Amino acid sequence: MKPLLQFQNLSVYFKQNQEQKTTAVEDFNATLYEGEVLGIVGESGSGKSVTALSVLGLLPYPKAFHSAKSSILYRGMELIGASDENLKQIRGGKIGFVFQEPMSSLNPLHRVGEQIAENLYVHQPQLTKRQIHAKTIELLKSVGIIHANERYKAFPHELSGGQRQRVMIAMAVANNPEILIADEPTTALDVTIQAQIIDLLLKLKKERGMSIIFISHNLHLVRRIADRIIVMKQGRLIEQGTTKAIFKHPKEEYTRQLMNSLNVSKLKTPENAPLIAKINRFYVEFALQKSFWGRVKQKLLALNNVSFNLYQGQTLGIVGESGSGKTTLGLSITSLMKHKGTMTLIPPAKDEKEFRKRVQIVFQDPYNSLNPRLNVLEIVGEGLKVHFPKLSKHEVLKKVIQILKETGLKKSDLYKYPHQFSGGQRQRIAIARALVLNPEIVVLDEPTSALDVTIQAQILEMLRQLQQKRKISYVFISHDMFAIRRMAHQVAVMKDGRIIEMNTAEKIFKEPEQPYTKQLIEASLVHN
């Protein structure tokens, strides 16, 4: 295989001020060969995206700069320091780029067809307007957009996340590039949509003969698509090799930690666990269209006759794609959303205040669910002041310190604010806030979806230990089947607002009854 893209001694720095700088990438050396898929893995802050952005000169200059010895060669042509005219021909022409978040990458004021066509106008000016329109429709079809003629006229907000990502891929491959750089292209997507995007990239690679740099912290996807893998940590390349060698015989300790985070140990289901709650016939309706007078003309049944029981010390996993009703169910269980149906605690709650003490929730995005104006002591201790007003300040402080210790935080964190913590630490704060009241039931709504694979494993292990110690029941909501496999004793599969299958986790993963459940498991590559 011939070298196509070569990184030589790549180092990238970010200026903090006139005198200080931060190293983002240091002495990175790697080669992308013709026709291969090169996977780059590592945690957030490891330098993956900075390395990719350096290829096309997309770093925020002059804040970011390369060392004098840094070099990126595309077929022998130096890209670092190349003229704007040369880079203009390379960007989107020879090298395509798919960004992580399509909603922020696509222009919300222009139709998606026009945005794809713009790329063709720049690199293929010889084409007529009619030819460009026809080619755009063809591109939309090639990436699996149904009703391409109608979708040409759609704005980004009118498409689903998976459809927007397909549009981004269509833009990136419009001019038959030799290299496609995909930077976390599936992070915010459901497991089945992730599988579809991976299959699409492999299909386009085969049809167009492209080479792909696939950047992700999702090891399962990288394993599925990559021929070779590079492992990065704190800006450095620490290990590289074939996919088979990296997964079977990792050499470095950090790589072994990444691989160990994929292991799923079997849960021991508590025997004769007492019933602690009954959810009976939950219904939630949303008005999609109203008349001038406010009469509902069209409605969506977000929850449709959902019933199940919760048992002490067990986890019920709720799985399904976006829009299946998972989060709506979680909000209904905690009475944060208006719904029909009943939830009965055993023994029954005396009033709403007691109910809220016994049933807590941890939200998906801890940064938005934590008050940025309160420190950790105030955030975690707030519930204690509401439900135990007779506690002294010293007693509140003592309880907060204890729960911080149990959730892996330090006493020195008490007076810090949310912005001073990493994503994983903020999620620990959110969990501490929920558990400080010693609840019987905790709803966990996608608690690890935004976290790196190793941090996910740490949070999930912490939750398991806390459950065993405190006999808490979890309702664990996720589209991540690996997280469900790691956490759940029972699994409920949701689709279109209904529970279509419910069983023990072992039976769900070994012998799923519904084709949809089987599709979810196969798409996520979960194996016992």
Secondary structure as UniProt FT lines:
FT   STRAND          3..15
FT   STRAND          21..33
FT   TURN            34..35
FT   STRAND          37..41
FT   TURN            44..45
FT   HELIX           48..55
FT   TURN            56..57
FT   TURN            61..63
FT   STRAND          64..66
FT   TURN            68..69
FT   STRAND          71..74
FT   TURN            75..76
FT   STRAND          77..78
FT   TURN            80..81
FT   HELIX           84..90
FT   TURN            92..94
FT   STRAND          95..98
FT   HELIX           102..105
FT   TURN            108..109
FT   HELIX           112..123
FT   TURN            125..126
FT   HELIX           129..142
FT   TURN            143..144
FT   HELIX           148..151
FT   TURN            152..153
FT   HELIX           156..158
FT   HELIX           161..172
FT   TURN            173..175
FT   STRAND          179..183
FT   TURN            185..188
FT   HELIX           191..208
FT   STRAND          211..216
FT   HELIX           219..225
FT   STRAND          228..233
FT   TURN            234..235
FT   STRAND          236..242
FT   HELIX           243..248
FT   HELIX           253..260
FT   TURN            261..262
FT   TURN            271..272
FT   STRAND          275..290
FT   TURN            292..293
FT   STRAND          296..311
FT   TURN            312..313
FT   STRAND          315..319
FT   TURN            322..323
FT   HELIX           326..333
FT   TURN            334..335
FT   STRAND          340..345
FT   HELIX           352..358
FT   STRAND          359..362
FT   HELIX           366..369
FT   TURN            372..373
FT   HELIX           376..387
FT   TURN            389..390
FT   HELIX           393..406
FT   TURN            407..408
FT   HELIX           411..413
FT   TURN            414..415
FT   HELIX           418..420
FT   HELIX           423..435
FT   TURN            436..437
FT   STRAND          441..445
FT   TURN            447..450
FT   HELIX           453..470
FT   STRAND          473..477
FT   HELIX           481..487
FT   STRAND          490..495
FT   TURN            496..497
FT   STRAND          498..504
FT   HELIX           505..510
FT   HELIX           515..524
//
